[in-house]
Amino acid sequence: MNALVLGLARSGQAAALALARRGDRVVGVDRSDEVDAGRLEAAGVEVRLGSEEDSLLEGMDVLIKSPGVPAEAPLVVAARRRGVPVWSEVELGGRLLPNPILGVTGTNGKTTTSELLGAMLGAPVAGNVGRALTELDGEVAPDTWIVCELSSFQLEDIVDFRPAIGVLLNLEPDHLDRHGTFDAYRRAKLRIFENQRADDVAVVPRGFAEVGRAKRAEFSADDPLPGEPRMPGGHNRENAAAATAAARAAGVPEDQIADALRTFPGVAHRLEEIAEIRGVRYVNDSKATNAAAARRALAAYDSPLHVILGGLGKNESYAELASDLGAKAARAYLIGTAANELAAALEIPVERSGDLATAVRSAAAAAQPGDVVLLSPACASYDQFEDFEQRGNEFRRLVEELQ
C-alpha cells in the first residue's frame, strides 16, 4: 500500500511507523518544518516538511489524517476530489489490529472512563490521550481487549472502524470552532455506533435513542454499583456507572469491577488534588476545556471556591457556567484570550489576572482555610500553552512554589 500520512504529531508518527513496519511505502507530511523526523526517516518513511503540494497524492492509495488536521486542509480536499480515501489514525488502527475494541466517546469524562475501564479489564488504553491506537500493533495478543478513547476529530474520518462495545458518555456543545454546529459535532460523535453489528453493544445514557443496530445497555449516575467509586463528584459516579455497564458487557466479573471502582484514583489534570497548604486545597482540573466540564467540577465541591478560568474559547455560551459560579465561587481569576468574554458573562467578583502565575498568586492570597483553589478553565489551552497537560503541570509547579 502507498500511504500519505498528513500531520506528524503523536498519532501521525505512530501511523507512519506502523505502516513502515509492514513494508508499505509511506510519505509523511507536515506543514511545520520543525518536526523531529529522525525516527520516521530511520524507519524508511519519506518525510516532507513545510510543504503540502497536491502532487504528493500521486500514486497514493490512502491519506491518513491526523486528528488535528481539519477537513478543509488543502491536501484533504484534494484527496477527496481525486477519490483517494481519507482515514483517521484510529481507522488504520482498527484495520491493523485484530483485537476486540471497547470505544469510549462523549464530550466530558472520556479519559477518566477509559482509564477506569482499563483498570477493570486489565487492558491497554489508547486513542485520544496517551498512546495512539496504531502504537499497539504487534504489541498485544490478538484476543486482548483494547480500550480506545475516541474524539470527534478521530471519529469524523472513520470508514469501517467498529468497536465491539461502544460507549457514549454525554453530549454537550464543544469544538464548535472546528465542527461549526452542534449537530455536526453530534453526528461525528455518533459515528461510534455506525458500523456496529447486532451482536455488538452500545452503552448510552438512560433514555438516549440513537444506537444503530447494536444491543443497548443504559446507565445513569444513580445506578446501583458493585462498589462506590473513589473519585469525587456526581459526574464521576456517572462515569463509573458507564464503565460498569461496559465492563459487564465485556464479561468482567463483579468483584473485579468493584475492586477497580474502590481503588482507581482518577487521572491527572481532572479534579487532581495537588496540595493542601495552610488549610487551602489546590485542585488541578486543567482538562476541563469546555464550560460543561467546568460546571461538573464546580458541582463536586461544597467549599468556597476560587476558580481560575480562561484560555482559548470555543465559541460557546458561558451563561450556565456563570449561574453555577454564582452559587459556588467567591471569585474568578481570568486568564488568556477568553478573559474579557468571561468577565462580561460572570456575576461574581473577577480579577483579570492575564496569566496563570498571577492567577495562582492572587487566589492563594485571597483564599481562607477550608477554601479550594480550582483550576478549571472551561477553555482550551492553546493561546498560552502547548496543551492542557502543560497547563496543568505549570499549575502544579506554581502551587509547589507556594509551600
JOBELDA-V79869 format. One line per field, one symbol per residue. ss: DSSP state (~ for helix, > for strand, _ for the rest). phi: phi as a letter, one per 30 degrees, with the letter a starting at -180 (. if undefined). psi: psi as a letter, one per 30 degrees, with the letter a starting at -180 (. if undefined). A space follows every 50 residues. Layout:
BEGIN
ss: ???
phi: ???
psi: ???
END
This chain:
BEGIN
ss: _>>>>>___~~~~~~~~~~~~___>>>>>>_______~~~~~___>>>>_ ___~~~~____>>>>________~~~~~~~~~__>>>>~~~~~~~~____ >>>>>____~~~~~~~~~~~~__>>>>___>_~~~~_________>>>>_ _~~~~_________>>>>_______~~~~__~~~~~~~~~~~~_______ >>>>>_________>>>>>______________~~~~~~~~~~~~~~~~_ ___~~~~~~~~~~________>>>>>>__>>>>>______~~~~~~~~~_ ____>>>>>>_>______~~~~~~~~~~>>>>>>>___~~~~~~~____> >>>>_~~~~~~~~~~~_____>>>>____>_______~~~~~~~~~~~~~ ~~_
phi: .cbcccjcdeddddddddddddiddbccbbddccddcedddddjddcbci bbdedddeiddacccdddddddeeddddddddideccdddddedddcddd cccbbkdbjddedddddeddcicdcbjdbiddedddeicbddcddbcbdb cdddddbdbcebddbcccdabbeahddcdjbddddddddddececdcdcd bccbeejdccbidddcbcbadcddbdadddddjdddddeddddddddddd idddddddddddcddjbdibhcddabbhicccbcbdddcbdddddddedd bcdeccccbjkcdchbdcdddddddedbcdacccbiddedddedddcceb bddibddddddddddddcejdbccdbdibdcddbbdadddddddeedddd ddd
psi: kjkkjjjhaeeeeeeeeeeefgglkkkkkkfkggkjgeeeeffgkjkjkg khkffffkgkflkjklffklffkeeeeeeeefgkkjklefeeefeekflk kjkkllekgeeeeeeeeeeefhlkkabekbklefffkffkkfgkkkkjkk leeeffhldgkjkekkkjeljlklhffefeleeeeeeeeffffegllfgl kjklkkfkejgbflkkklllfgkklflkkfklkeefeeeeeeeeeeeeff gkkeeeeeeeeffkfalkgjhjjeljjhgkkkkjhffigleeeeeeeeff kflkkjkjllbjlghlkgeeeeeeefffkelkjklafgeeeeefflglkl kieeleeeeeeeeeefklkflkjjjifgllffeflelfeeeeeeeeeeee ff.
END
